[in-house]
Amino acid sequence: MSSFEIHGGKRLKGEIVPQGAKNEALQVICATLLTPEKVTIENVPDIRDVNKLIDILRLINVKIEHPTSGTYTFQSDNIDMDKLESESFTEAATKLRGSIMLAGPLLSRFGKAIFPQPGGDKIGRRRLDTHFFGFEKLGAKINYNYLYYTIEGSNLQGCYMLLDEASVTGTANIIMAAVLANGTTTIMNAACEPYVYQLCNMLNRMGANISGVGSNLLTIKGVTSLKGCTHRLLPDMIEVGSFIGLAAMTQSEITLKNVGFEHLGLIPQVFRRLGIEIWQKGADLIIPSQEHYTVERFMDGSIMTISDAPWPGFTPDLISIALVVAIQANGSVLIHQKMFESRLFFVDKLIDMGAQIILCDPHRATVIGLDHQHSLRGIRMSSPDIRAGVALLIAALSATGTSRIDNIEQIDRGYQNIDQRLRDIGADIERIN
């Protein structure tokens, strides 16, 4: 198990290019299973979760080439469906939450999907009911024997469905199942995150017929086959938000290159509410060095509340970052994590570092800002999941003294070569194996 050793308290300066979007990558790579033709995907991040998914596709006999950095080609013209019941597939799929998105394209094209309970972050209950509801509405039969989910549906039929929640992966999976179904499928309360927007546009270039792209009402007219295409991933908006938080906490000047501003939604606005200056210059964002940043209050004078919500609301993946940024703000903030009941439990590490945080319950924490009057102190801690891990890393980079973060494999799941990229802008961080 590897660790990061961080000597904090240093101001950073430089440019960072955000990696390709992790969550988009997991969806569109699975979508390559929908055609026997070659699909090229560009700007693919070199991170553990994406690499694990690529390895899973190799297991089931997808032909994969990696001609240049960040670019992969996938050709699924000879899929070995028997491998879905192999020990190697089971072991790989149980380690990756994104493996659930193999179900939709396999069901759509081959009439059957078999997979174990997927893995992923331990951030509370993450049910799969929305995925299965959509498959059943299309006519599939689902069986679960505590080891495997088996989904069968050789003649999927389009239908109307109202999703019980705007699940991003659930919506993506249902879309991929519906594109080759007979007739028309209408999905109400669909997730409309940029990841789903990108997936739909890619599928349309492959020959699908999806309208309402970017909205919560999708209409999918089934087609008989799909062709190959070339697709480029968006910049990762979670990385963009993470580096905004890093700049504020370390009082650094950082330029984020080619951020895809039109796909960031409320992210810049929420960090501005925390008092962070963010300048847009063309395709870039500049976060200047600030000695202090003051939290806004609501018009009636009440405490600022930051909460997550389905798109276009503030993404839950940045709640941990917003909480850490609030530690050194001038003012107090209520952080409300609505979607996952275990995502705030990492705050005990921040309290040990000297943060003033009151954990109200599993979903809410009140942060009393230190206004950079007192520095956090370095400690030894462990990364519980991807986003909390990076939040702890940001805290460590701002702290006085030395911190050590164990279990950094969690961070590597979502952030490409993060230690080297931070060293390039002046951070004192070392990977210890």
C-alpha positions as CSV (number, residue, x, y, z in Angstrom):
1,M,0.0,0.0,0.0
2,S,1.4,3.4,-1.1
3,S,1.4,6.7,0.8
4,F,1.9,10.4,0.1
5,E,4.3,12.4,2.3
6,I,3.5,16.1,2.1
7,H,5.5,19.0,3.5
8,G,2.8,21.6,3.6
9,G,2.5,25.3,3.9
10,K,4.0,26.2,0.5
11,R,2.4,28.5,-2.0
12,L,2.0,27.1,-5.4
13,K,2.1,28.7,-8.8
14,G,1.7,27.5,-12.4
15,E,-0.7,25.9,-14.9
16,I,-2.6,22.7,-14.7
17,V,-4.4,21.0,-17.6
18,P,-7.4,19.0,-16.3
19,Q,-7.5,15.4,-17.3
20,G,-10.3,13.8,-19.3
21,A,-13.6,13.3,-17.3
22,K,-13.4,10.1,-15.3
23,N,-17.2,9.6,-15.0
24,E,-17.7,10.2,-18.7
25,A,-14.9,7.8,-19.6
26,L,-16.6,4.9,-17.7
27,Q,-19.8,5.4,-19.7
28,V,-18.5,5.9,-23.2
29,I,-16.0,3.1,-23.0
30,C,-18.9,0.7,-22.1
31,A,-20.8,2.1,-25.1
32,T,-18.2,0.8,-27.5
33,L,-19.7,-2.6,-26.9
34,L,-22.8,-1.5,-28.8
35,T,-21.1,-1.9,-32.2
36,P,-18.7,-4.4,-33.9
37,E,-17.0,-1.4,-35.6
38,K,-13.9,0.4,-34.3
39,V,-14.5,3.3,-31.8
40,T,-11.8,5.8,-31.0
41,I,-11.9,7.7,-27.7
42,E,-9.6,10.6,-27.0
43,N,-8.5,12.4,-23.8
44,V,-8.8,9.2,-21.8
45,P,-7.4,9.7,-18.3
46,D,-4.7,7.3,-17.1
47,I,-6.3,6.5,-13.7
48,R,-7.0,3.2,-11.9
49,D,-10.8,3.1,-12.4
50,V,-10.6,3.7,-16.2
51,N,-7.7,1.3,-16.6
52,K,-9.6,-1.4,-14.7
53,L,-12.5,-1.0,-17.0
54,I,-10.3,-1.3,-20.0
55,D,-8.8,-4.5,-18.6
56,I,-12.3,-5.9,-18.1
57,L,-13.1,-5.2,-21.8
58,R,-9.9,-7.1,-22.7
59,L,-11.1,-10.0,-20.6
60,I,-14.2,-10.4,-22.7
61,N,-12.2,-10.2,-25.9
62,V,-12.6,-6.6,-27.0
63,K,-9.7,-5.6,-29.3
64,I,-8.0,-2.6,-27.8
65,E,-5.2,-0.4,-29.1
66,H,-3.5,2.5,-27.4
67,P,-1.8,4.4,-30.3
68,T,-1.0,7.6,-28.4
69,S,-1.2,9.0,-24.9
70,G,-4.8,9.5,-24.0
71,T,-6.2,7.8,-27.1
72,Y,-7.7,4.3,-27.3
73,T,-9.5,2.3,-30.0
74,F,-12.0,-0.4,-29.1
75,Q,-13.4,-3.0,-31.4
76,S,-16.1,-5.4,-30.1
77,D,-16.5,-7.7,-33.1
78,N,-15.8,-11.0,-31.3
79,I,-17.1,-10.7,-27.7
80,D,-16.7,-13.9,-25.5
81,M,-19.9,-13.9,-23.5
82,D,-18.8,-17.0,-21.6
83,K,-16.1,-14.9,-19.9
84,L,-18.8,-13.1,-17.9
85,E,-19.1,-16.2,-15.7
86,S,-15.3,-16.6,-15.2
87,E,-13.5,-16.0,-11.9
88,S,-11.3,-13.4,-13.5
89,F,-14.2,-11.3,-14.7
90,T,-16.0,-11.6,-11.3
91,E,-12.8,-10.5,-9.5
92,A,-12.3,-7.5,-11.8
93,A,-15.9,-6.4,-11.9
94,T,-16.4,-6.5,-8.1
95,K,-13.6,-4.0,-7.7
96,L,-15.2,-1.3,-9.9
97,R,-18.5,0.5,-9.5
98,G,-18.4,1.4,-13.2
99,S,-18.7,-2.2,-14.2
100,I,-22.5,-1.9,-13.8
101,M,-22.5,0.1,-17.0
102,L,-21.5,-3.0,-19.0
103,A,-25.1,-4.3,-18.4
104,G,-26.9,-1.9,-20.7
105,P,-24.8,-2.4,-23.9
106,L,-24.5,-6.2,-23.4
107,L,-28.2,-6.6,-22.9
108,S,-29.0,-4.3,-25.8
109,R,-26.7,-6.0,-28.3
110,F,-26.5,-9.6,-27.1
111,G,-29.7,-10.0,-25.2
112,K,-28.0,-11.0,-21.9
113,A,-25.7,-9.6,-19.2
114,I,-24.2,-11.3,-16.2
115,F,-22.2,-9.5,-13.6
116,P,-21.5,-9.5,-9.8
117,Q,-22.3,-6.8,-7.3
118,P,-20.1,-3.9,-8.4
119,G,-17.5,-2.3,-6.1
120,G,-16.6,1.4,-5.7
121,D,-16.4,4.0,-2.9
122,K,-17.7,3.1,0.5
123,I,-19.8,6.2,0.9
124,G,-23.1,4.7,2.0
125,R,-25.8,2.8,0.3
126,R,-25.7,3.0,-3.5
127,R,-28.7,1.1,-4.8
128,L,-29.0,-0.2,-8.4
129,D,-32.8,-0.2,-8.5
130,T,-33.1,2.6,-11.2
131,H,-31.0,0.5,-13.6
132,F,-33.1,-2.6,-13.1
133,F,-36.4,-0.7,-13.3
134,G,-35.4,0.6,-16.7
135,F,-34.3,-2.8,-17.9
136,E,-37.6,-4.4,-16.7
137,K,-39.7,-1.7,-18.4
138,L,-37.9,-2.5,-21.7
139,G,-38.9,-6.2,-21.2
140,A,-35.8,-7.7,-19.6
141,K,-36.0,-10.4,-16.8
142,I,-33.7,-10.0,-13.9
143,N,-32.5,-12.7,-11.4
144,Y,-30.1,-12.1,-8.4
145,N,-28.8,-15.1,-6.5
146,Y,-26.5,-13.2,-4.0
147,L,-23.5,-13.8,-6.3
148,Y,-24.6,-12.6,-9.7
149,Y,-27.2,-10.5,-11.4
150,T,-28.5,-12.2,-14.6
151,I,-30.4,-10.0,-17.0
152,E,-32.0,-11.5,-20.1
153,G,-34.0,-9.8,-22.8
154,S,-33.6,-10.8,-26.4
155,N,-36.4,-8.7,-27.7
156,L,-36.4,-5.4,-25.9
157,Q,-39.3,-3.1,-26.6
158,G,-39.4,0.7,-26.3
159,C,-41.7,2.2,-23.7
160,Y,-42.4,5.2,-21.5
161,M,-40.7,5.3,-18.1
162,L,-40.5,7.8,-15.3
163,L,-37.3,7.2,-13.3
164,D,-37.7,7.2,-9.5
165,E,-34.4,9.2,-9.3
166,A,-32.2,11.1,-11.8
167,S,-29.4,8.6,-11.5
168,V,-26.5,9.4,-13.8
169,T,-25.3,5.8,-14.3
170,G,-28.9,4.5,-14.3
171,T,-29.8,6.9,-17.1
172,A,-26.7,6.0,-19.0
173,N,-27.3,2.3,-18.7
174,I,-31.0,2.6,-19.8
175,I,-30.0,4.7,-22.8
176,M,-27.5,2.1,-23.9
177,A,-30.1,-0.6,-23.5
178,A,-32.7,1.3,-25.4
179,V,-30.8,2.5,-28.5
180,L,-31.1,-1.0,-30.1
181,A,-34.6,-1.8,-28.8
182,N,-37.6,-2.0,-31.0
183,G,-39.8,1.1,-31.1
184,T,-39.5,4.3,-29.1
185,T,-38.4,4.8,-25.5
186,T,-39.2,7.9,-23.6
187,I,-37.3,8.5,-20.3
188,M,-38.7,11.1,-18.0
189,N,-36.6,12.4,-15.0
190,A,-33.5,11.4,-16.9
191,A,-30.2,12.7,-15.5
192,C,-28.9,15.5,-17.6
193,E,-25.3,15.8,-16.4
194,P,-22.6,16.6,-19.0
195,Y,-21.6,12.9,-18.9
196,V,-25.0,11.9,-20.2
197,Y,-25.0,14.7,-22.7
198,Q,-21.7,13.5,-24.1
199,L,-22.8,9.9,-24.2
200,C,-26.0,10.7,-26.1
201,N,-24.0,12.8,-28.6
202,M,-21.5,10.0,-29.1
203,L,-24.3,7.5,-29.6
204,N,-26.0,9.8,-32.2
205,R,-22.8,10.0,-34.1
206,M,-22.8,6.2,-34.1
207,G,-26.2,6.2,-35.7
208,A,-28.6,6.2,-32.7
209,N,-31.7,8.4,-32.7
210,I,-31.8,10.3,-29.4
211,S,-33.6,13.6,-29.0
212,G,-33.9,15.9,-26.0
213,V,-30.2,15.6,-25.3
214,G,-29.2,17.8,-22.4
215,S,-32.7,17.7,-20.9
216,N,-34.5,15.4,-18.4
217,L,-36.8,14.2,-21.1
218,L,-35.1,11.8,-23.6
219,T,-36.8,10.2,-26.6
220,I,-34.9,7.3,-28.1
221,K,-36.0,5.7,-31.4
222,G,-34.5,2.3,-31.6
223,V,-32.2,1.4,-34.5
224,T,-31.0,-1.9,-35.8
225,S,-27.3,-1.3,-35.6
226,L,-24.6,1.2,-34.7
227,K,-21.4,2.1,-36.4
228,G,-18.0,3.3,-35.2
229,C,-17.0,6.9,-34.4
230,T,-14.4,9.1,-32.8
231,H,-15.2,10.8,-29.5
232,R,-13.3,13.2,-27.2
233,L,-13.9,13.4,-23.5
234,L,-14.6,16.7,-21.7
235,P,-12.2,18.1,-19.2
236,D,-13.0,16.6,-15.7
237,M,-15.1,19.1,-13.9
238,I,-14.3,17.5,-10.6
239,E,-10.6,18.1,-11.1
240,V,-11.4,21.7,-12.0
241,G,-13.3,22.2,-8.8
242,S,-10.6,20.4,-6.8
243,F,-7.8,22.7,-8.1
244,I,-9.9,25.8,-7.5
245,G,-10.1,24.6,-3.8
246,L,-6.4,23.8,-3.8
247,A,-5.5,27.3,-4.9
248,A,-7.7,29.0,-2.3
249,M,-6.5,26.8,0.6
250,T,-2.8,27.3,-0.2
251,Q,-3.2,31.0,-1.1
252,S,-1.7,30.1,-4.5
253,E,-2.1,31.4,-8.1
254,I,-3.1,28.6,-10.4
255,T,-4.3,28.7,-14.0
256,L,-6.5,25.9,-15.2
257,K,-6.2,25.4,-18.9
258,N,-9.1,24.5,-21.3
259,V,-11.7,23.8,-18.6
260,G,-14.8,23.4,-20.8
261,F,-16.4,26.3,-18.9
262,E,-19.9,25.8,-20.5
263,H,-20.0,22.4,-18.9
264,L,-19.1,23.4,-15.3
265,G,-22.6,24.4,-14.3
266,L,-22.7,25.9,-10.8
267,I,-19.2,24.9,-9.8
268,P,-17.6,28.4,-10.2
269,Q,-20.6,30.1,-8.7
270,V,-20.5,27.9,-5.5
271,F,-16.8,28.5,-5.0
272,R,-17.4,32.3,-5.5
273,R,-20.0,32.1,-2.7
274,L,-17.1,30.9,-0.5
275,G,-15.3,34.1,-1.4
276,I,-12.9,32.7,-4.0
277,E,-12.0,34.9,-6.9
278,I,-12.2,33.1,-10.2
279,W,-11.3,34.9,-13.5
280,Q,-12.3,33.5,-16.8
281,K,-9.9,34.2,-19.7
282,G,-11.0,32.5,-22.9
283,A,-11.0,28.7,-22.3
284,D,-9.0,29.1,-19.1
285,L,-9.8,29.8,-15.4
286,I,-7.3,31.8,-13.3
287,I,-7.5,31.6,-9.5
288,P,-5.4,34.4,-8.1
289,S,-3.5,34.2,-4.8
290,Q,-5.8,35.5,-2.0
291,E,-4.7,36.3,1.5
292,H,-8.3,35.9,2.7
293,Y,-11.7,34.9,1.2
294,T,-15.0,35.8,2.9
295,V,-18.1,33.6,2.7
296,E,-21.2,35.3,1.4
297,R,-24.4,35.3,3.4
298,F,-27.9,34.9,2.1
299,M,-29.9,38.1,1.6
300,D,-31.7,37.6,5.0
301,G,-28.3,37.4,6.7
302,S,-28.5,33.7,7.4
303,I,-25.6,31.3,7.3
304,M,-24.4,30.2,3.8
305,T,-25.5,26.6,3.0
306,I,-23.8,24.5,0.3
307,S,-25.6,21.4,-0.7
308,D,-25.4,18.9,-3.5
309,A,-28.2,18.2,-6.0
310,P,-28.8,16.5,-9.4
311,W,-27.5,18.5,-12.4
312,P,-27.6,21.5,-12.9
313,G,-27.2,21.6,-9.1
314,F,-23.8,21.3,-7.4
315,T,-22.2,17.9,-7.9
316,P,-21.9,15.7,-4.8
317,D,-18.4,14.8,-5.9
318,L,-17.2,18.3,-4.9
319,I,-18.9,18.5,-1.5
320,S,-15.8,17.2,0.2
321,I,-13.7,19.9,-1.5
322,A,-16.1,22.7,-0.6
323,L,-16.0,21.6,3.0
324,V,-12.2,21.7,3.1
325,V,-12.1,25.1,1.4
326,A,-14.5,26.5,4.1
327,I,-11.9,25.6,6.8
328,Q,-9.8,28.7,6.0
329,A,-12.6,31.0,4.9
330,N,-13.7,34.1,6.8
331,G,-17.2,33.1,8.0
332,S,-19.2,29.9,8.7
333,V,-20.8,27.5,6.2
334,L,-23.3,24.6,6.6
335,I,-22.3,21.8,4.3
336,H,-25.3,19.5,3.5
337,Q,-24.4,16.2,1.7
338,K,-27.9,14.9,0.7
339,M,-27.1,12.0,-1.5
340,F,-24.7,9.8,0.5
341,E,-24.9,9.1,4.2
342,S,-21.2,8.3,4.8
343,R,-19.4,10.9,2.8
344,L,-18.7,13.3,5.6
345,F,-17.2,10.9,8.0
346,F,-13.7,11.9,7.0
347,V,-14.0,15.2,8.8
348,D,-12.6,13.6,12.0
349,K,-9.2,13.8,10.3
350,L,-9.7,17.5,9.5
351,I,-10.6,18.1,13.2
352,D,-7.4,16.4,14.2
353,M,-5.6,18.8,12.0
354,G,-7.1,21.8,13.8
355,A,-10.2,22.5,11.7
356,Q,-13.3,23.9,13.5
357,I,-16.0,21.5,12.3
358,I,-19.2,20.3,13.9
359,L,-20.5,17.1,12.4
360,C,-24.3,17.6,13.0
361,D,-25.3,14.2,11.6
362,P,-24.2,11.9,8.7
363,H,-25.4,14.5,6.2
364,R,-24.6,17.9,7.6
365,A,-21.4,19.6,9.0
366,T,-21.0,23.2,10.1
367,V,-17.5,24.7,9.4
368,I,-16.3,27.7,11.3
369,G,-13.7,29.3,9.1
370,L,-10.2,30.0,10.5
371,D,-9.6,32.9,8.0
372,H,-6.0,31.8,7.7
373,Q,-5.4,33.1,11.2
374,H,-4.4,29.6,12.3
375,S,-2.8,27.0,10.1
376,L,-3.8,23.3,10.0
377,R,-1.2,21.0,11.3
378,G,0.2,17.9,9.6
379,I,-0.9,14.5,10.8
380,R,-1.0,10.9,9.5
381,M,-4.3,9.8,8.0
382,S,-5.8,7.4,5.4
383,S,-7.8,8.1,2.3
384,P,-11.3,6.6,2.6
385,D,-12.5,7.3,-0.9
386,I,-11.5,9.3,-4.0
387,R,-13.0,12.7,-3.2
388,A,-12.3,12.6,0.5
389,G,-8.8,11.6,-0.3
390,V,-8.2,14.6,-2.4
391,A,-9.8,16.8,0.2
392,L,-7.4,15.5,2.8
393,L,-4.5,16.1,0.3
394,I,-5.6,19.7,-0.2
395,A,-5.7,20.1,3.6
396,A,-2.2,18.6,4.0
397,L,-0.8,20.9,1.3
398,S,-2.1,23.9,3.2
399,A,-1.0,22.6,6.7
400,T,2.1,23.4,8.7
401,G,4.5,20.5,9.0
402,T,4.5,17.0,7.5
403,S,1.4,14.9,6.7
404,R,1.2,11.3,5.5
405,I,-1.8,10.0,3.7
406,D,-2.1,6.2,3.4
407,N,-4.2,4.2,1.0
408,I,-3.6,6.6,-1.8
409,E,-4.7,4.0,-4.3
410,Q,-8.1,5.5,-3.7
411,I,-6.9,8.9,-4.9
412,D,-5.2,7.2,-7.9
413,R,-8.6,5.8,-8.9
414,G,-9.7,9.3,-10.0
415,Y,-6.7,11.6,-10.3
416,Q,-4.0,11.1,-13.0
417,N,-0.4,11.3,-11.8
418,I,-1.5,13.8,-9.1
419,D,1.8,13.9,-7.2
420,Q,3.9,14.8,-10.3
421,R,1.4,17.4,-11.4
422,L,1.4,19.0,-8.0
423,R,5.3,19.0,-7.9
424,D,5.2,20.8,-11.3
425,I,3.6,23.8,-9.6
426,G,5.8,23.8,-6.5
427,A,4.3,21.2,-4.1
428,D,6.5,19.2,-1.8
429,I,5.0,15.8,-2.1
430,E,6.6,12.4,-2.4
431,R,5.0,9.0,-3.2
432,I,6.2,6.3,-0.7
433,N,5.7,2.7,-1.8
